[in-house]
Amino acid sequence: MTVRPPRTFRKEDDRDPLSAALEQEILNEKASTLSRLTVKLEKALSDLKTAESTADLPQEDRERLVAVAGEALWHVVTQRELCGLRQHKAFNDFLAVPREVRLRMGPARLSGKISQ
């Protein structure tokens, strides 16, 4: 049986260089994915805001845009948690995510196809 010291007591120099490179690559991918998902969320929120500024927006179209933004928010929150970012209120406030979108966060249940 082998006993390894906890990670907190290990020095950074003790790591295998290949493991360190792999960990760095994983962190880069997490950050890159978070960035891409945040851009999609910003676009969904922008589309919703633009559509709401038009006078003749059918309720069906508005519901679809809110659902798309809610799903995009769900993806971002999930990725933020994978990156270790657990506090979302400041992030949502910074992006001015509407309360309705926050409440609809999750998979979109739409009858038609979504073109993104």
RORO-300351 format. One line per 3 residues: their letters; for each residue z, y, x of C-alpha. Coordinates in pm, 1 decimal, decimal comma. Each point is the difference from the previous one (the first is absolute). Layout:
<atoms>
A) Z:Y:X; ...
</atoms>
This chain:
<atoms>
MTV) 0,0:0,0:0,0; -94,8:341,1:133,4; 195,9:313,0:-59,2
RPP) -178,0:333,8:0,9; 180,7:333,2:1,1; -52,2:220,5:-304,9
RTF) -294,9:237,1:21,3; 230,2:300,1:10,1; 146,1:-115,5:333,4
RKE) -333,1:-82,1:159,7; -166,7:248,1:225,6; -355,0:110,7:-70,3
DDR) -99,5:-137,6:339,4; 100,6:-350,4:-109,9; -288,1:-24,1:-247,0
DPL) -312,9:-187,3:78,8; -285,5:250,1:57,4; -222,1:-183,2:-247,3
SAA) 269,9:12,3:-266,2; 48,8:370,2:61,7; -374,2:60,4:-29,9
LEQ) -13,9:-200,8:-322,5; 294,9:191,4:-146,5; -169,0:329,3:88,9
EIL) -324,5:-113,1:-162,2; 186,0:-98,4:-317,5; 171,3:339,1:-12,2
NEK) -336,1:173,7:45,8; -152,0:-199,9:-287,2; 294,1:80,7:-228,2
AST) -34,6:371,1:74,0; -376,6:-7,7:-42,9; 28,0:-177,7:-334,1
LSR) 262,2:247,3:-116,7; -229,7:286,7:92,9; -298,5:-148,2:-188,5
LTV) 209,9:-70,0:-308,7; 146,4:350,9:4,0; -351,0:148,4:8,4
KLE) -91,8:-212,8:-303,9; 312,0:120,8:-180,2; -80,5:362,2:80,3
KAL) -352,5:-49,4:-136,2; 130,4:-162,3:-319,1; 247,2:285,0:-52,5
SDL) -272,8:255,0:66,4; -232,5:-170,9:-249,6; 276,5:2,4:-260,6
KTA) 79,9:367,1:57,9; -369,0:98,1:-12,4; -57,5:-197,6:-318,8
EST) 306,1:151,3:-167,3; -133,6:348,8:71,0; -307,5:-71,8:-213,3
ADL) 42,0:84,3:-366,8; -166,1:-306,9:-152,7; 166,9:-292,7:172,7
PQE) 18,0:-300,6:-232,7; 340,3:-170,2:-11,5; -159,8:-329,5:106,9
DRE) -136,3:154,3:320,2; 331,4:168,9:74,0; 185,3:-330,2:-42,2
RLV) -245,0:-168,0:236,6; 50,3:268,8:266,1; 379,6:-22,3:-32,9
AVA) -19,6:-379,6:33,9; -218,1:25,7:311,5; 240,5:253,0:155,1
GEA) 297,4:-220,8:-93,0; -156,4:-298,1:171,9; -83,1:208,0:309,0
LWH) 361,8:121,1:9,1; 120,8:-360,3:-28,2; -212,8:-100,0:300,2
VVT) 130,7:291,1:208,6; 364,8:-64,7:-88,8; -38,0:-369,0:85,8
QRE) -157,2:82,0:336,8; 262,5:266,5:73,2; 270,5:-261,0:-56,0
LCG) -178,0:-242,7:232,1; 7,1:275,2:263,1; 373,8:44,6:-50,2
LRQ) -24,3:325,0:-198,4; 235,3:-52,3:-292,5; 47,4:355,4:-133,6
HKA) -290,7:93,2:-227,6; 124,8:304,0:-192,1; -85,0:253,7:271,9
FND) -341,4:-161,5:47,7; -73,4:13,2:-373,9; 118,7:360,7:-17,2
FLA) -214,9:96,1:300,1; -312,2:-144,9:-165,1; 104,3:143,4:-338,6
VPR) -32,3:-338,0:-169,9; 38,8:62,6:-374,2; 290,2:-167,4:-178,2
EVR) -242,2:-189,9:-223,2; -171,6:-154,4:303,1; 337,2:-98,2:148,5
LRM) 90,8:-171,9:-326,0; -335,9:-181,8:-12,9; 28,7:-122,1:358,4
GPA) -125,1:-357,3:22,0; -314,0:-202,6:-55,8; -248,6:175,3:-227,6
RLS) -66,5:-178,9:-327,2; -343,7:124,0:-88,4; -253,9:-154,2:-231,0
GKI) -301,7:126,9:193,9; -98,6:7,1:364,2; 130,0:268,7:231,5
SQ) -248,6:161,6:233,9; 162,9:138,1:311,6
</atoms>
